[in-house]
Amino acid sequence: MPHSQSSAPRGRVRLARGASPWLLPTVATAAVSLARSRRSGRWAAVAVPTTALAAGMLWFFRDPEREIAQGRIISPADGVVQSIMPWKDGRTRVAIFMSPLNVHVNRAPLAGTVTSVEHIPGGFVPAFNKESENNERVVWHFDTELGDIEMVQIAGAVARRIVPYVPEGTKVEQGERIGLIRFGSRVDVYLPEGVEAAVEVGQATTAGVTRLDRD
């Protein structure tokens, strides 16, 4: 049966872990400018863009509760399937592009143990660009019932930080929150040899909900 990762009420939205360095200064600036705008026209002019920016940040860093779906491998990211590519070793790479409008909290595609979390420095070209494969990224490996599963979080042109939530050695449930990518980015999942993709290029995905593999 489908299972929920959290006992929180369905529909509840919280803020993502790792948002504070961006969110707190923005909200504080908006609050100060709004308070001072009551006495000064100049501050009123400042209050409009700062309040809009704070609202945008709150939207970007939203982290809604999800009812985790059934399936051997589920999407770790909200976004759109950018490519489905067979790999030389028999695996299939499913690349999911995340725009700044998507939820940017990523979830475990399977239950298992995190065997590796490797940060690799790199560039910051747009995540939809082929050259983004050389961007800053975090490579995850999970020991699962299907064997080793690789997932890669790739930073985009605006993103400057990938924030892992769990360290190597952690046992995770399918659909559990495992990290955050700040601003536009990409997440790749490598389906094991013999596992066929159930999604298509251009299809929208929802983290913890969209099944990536076919029976």
C-alpha positions in Angstrom: 0.0 0.0 0.0 1.1 3.6 -0.5 2.8 4.9 2.6 3.3 8.4 4.0 6.8 9.5 5.0 5.4 11.7 7.7 2.5 11.8 10.1 2.0 15.5 9.3 -1.4 16.4 7.9 -1.7 16.0 4.1 -1.5 19.4 2.4 0.8 20.8 5.0 3.7 22.8 3.6 6.9 23.5 5.6 10.1 25.2 4.6 13.1 23.3 3.4 16.1 22.6 5.6 19.1 24.6 4.3 17.0 27.6 3.3 18.0 29.8 6.2 21.1 31.5 4.7 19.0 32.8 1.8 15.6 33.2 3.4 16.3 34.9 6.7 18.2 38.0 5.3 15.5 38.4 2.6 12.6 38.2 5.0 14.3 40.5 7.5 15.0 43.1 4.9 11.4 43.0 3.7 10.1 43.3 7.3 12.3 46.3 8.0 11.4 48.1 4.8 7.7 47.4 5.4 7.9 48.8 8.9 9.7 52.0 7.8 7.6 52.5 4.7 4.8 53.8 7.0 6.9 56.9 7.7 8.9 57.3 4.5 8.0 57.2 0.8 11.6 56.1 0.0 11.2 53.0 2.1 7.8 52.4 0.5 9.6 52.1 -2.8 12.1 49.7 -1.3 9.4 47.6 0.4 7.7 46.6 -2.8 10.6 44.7 -4.4 12.0 43.3 -1.1 8.5 42.0 -0.1 8.1 40.4 -3.6 11.5 38.8 -3.3 10.8 37.5 0.2 7.5 36.0 -1.1 9.4 34.4 -4.0 11.9 32.9 -1.6 9.2 31.4 0.6 7.6 29.9 -2.5 10.9 28.5 -3.8 11.9 26.9 -0.4 8.5 25.3 0.2 8.6 21.6 1.2 5.2 20.0 1.0 4.3 16.7 2.6 3.8 13.9 0.1 1.9 10.6 0.1 4.7 8.3 -1.1 3.6 6.1 -4.1 4.2 2.5 -4.9 6.9 1.4 -7.3 10.4 0.0 -7.2 12.0 3.3 -8.2 10.3 6.6 -7.8 11.3 10.1 -8.9 13.7 11.9 -6.5 12.7 15.3 -8.0 9.9 17.6 -9.1 10.5 18.7 -12.7 10.4 17.5 -16.3 12.2 14.5 -17.8 14.9 16.0 -19.9 16.4 12.8 -21.4 16.4 9.0 -21.1 19.7 7.7 -22.2 21.1 4.1 -22.3 24.5 3.8 -20.6 27.5 1.7 -21.8 27.2 -0.5 -18.7 23.6 -1.4 -19.4 22.0 1.1 -17.0 19.6 3.8 -18.2 20.0 7.4 -17.1 16.8 9.4 -16.5 17.6 13.1 -16.3 15.1 15.4 -14.6 15.3 19.2 -15.1 14.1 21.3 -12.2 13.1 24.9 -12.9 13.1 27.6 -10.2 9.4 27.1 -9.9 9.7 23.5 -8.8 10.1 22.2 -5.2 13.8 21.7 -4.8 13.9 19.2 -2.0 15.0 15.8 -3.3 13.9 12.4 -2.1 15.4 8.9 -2.0 14.3 6.9 -5.1 14.4 3.6 -3.2 14.7 2.3 0.4 18.3 1.3 1.3 21.5 2.4 2.8 23.5 5.4 1.6 26.9 4.0 0.7 28.5 7.1 -0.7 27.8 10.9 -0.9 30.5 12.5 -3.0 30.8 16.2 -3.7 32.5 17.0 -7.0 33.4 20.7 -7.8 32.6 22.0 -11.2 31.0 24.8 -13.3 27.6 26.4 -13.2 26.2 26.4 -16.8 22.4 26.1 -17.2 21.1 22.7 -16.0 19.3 22.1 -19.3 22.6 22.4 -21.2 24.6 19.3 -22.1 27.7 20.8 -20.6 25.9 20.8 -17.2 27.3 17.3 -16.8 30.5 19.1 -15.8 28.8 21.3 -13.2 29.2 21.1 -9.4 27.4 18.0 -8.3 26.8 15.5 -5.5 26.9 11.8 -6.5 24.9 9.4 -4.3 25.0 5.6 -4.1 22.4 3.5 -2.4 22.6 -0.1 -1.5 19.1 -1.4 -2.3 17.1 -4.6 -3.0 17.9 -3.9 -6.7 21.6 -3.5 -6.0 23.6 -0.3 -6.2 21.6 2.7 -7.4 23.3 5.9 -8.4 21.7 9.4 -8.2 23.4 12.7 -9.1 22.3 16.1 -8.0 23.6 18.7 -10.5 23.8 22.5 -9.7 22.5 24.9 -12.3 23.5 28.4 -13.5 22.1 30.1 -10.5 22.5 27.3 -7.9 25.7 27.6 -5.9 25.0 25.0 -3.2 23.8 21.5 -2.9 22.8 20.6 0.7 22.8 16.8 1.5 20.6 16.0 4.5 21.9 12.6 5.3 25.5 11.2 5.5 27.1 8.0 4.3 25.9 5.0 6.2 22.3 6.3 6.8 19.4 3.9 6.2 16.7 5.8 4.3 13.1 5.0 3.4 11.8 5.3 -0.1 10.7 8.9 -0.6 12.6 10.2 2.4 14.0 13.7 2.1 17.8 13.5 1.4 18.9 16.9 0.1 18.2 20.3 -1.4 19.5 22.1 -4.5 19.2 25.8 -4.3 17.7 27.2 -7.5 17.4 25.8 -11.0 19.1 22.4 -11.4 19.0 18.7 -12.5 18.8 15.3 -10.9 19.9 12.1 -12.7 18.8 8.6 -11.7 20.5 5.5 -13.2 18.1 2.6 -13.6 19.8 -0.8 -13.2 20.4 -3.0 -16.2 17.1 -4.7 -17.3 14.9 -2.1 -15.7 12.9 -0.2 -18.3 11.9 3.5 -17.9 8.2 4.1 -17.4 8.4 7.9 -18.1 8.9 9.8 -21.3 10.9 12.8 -22.3 8.9 15.9 -21.6 6.8 14.2 -18.8 6.4 16.1 -15.5 7.5 14.3 -12.4 6.7 14.7 -8.7 9.3 13.7 -6.1 8.1 10.7 -4.1 5.0 10.2 -6.4 6.0 9.5 -10.0 7.2 6.0 -10.7 10.3 5.8 -13.0 10.5 2.1 -13.7 8.1 -0.3 -15.5 7.1 -3.8 -14.3 
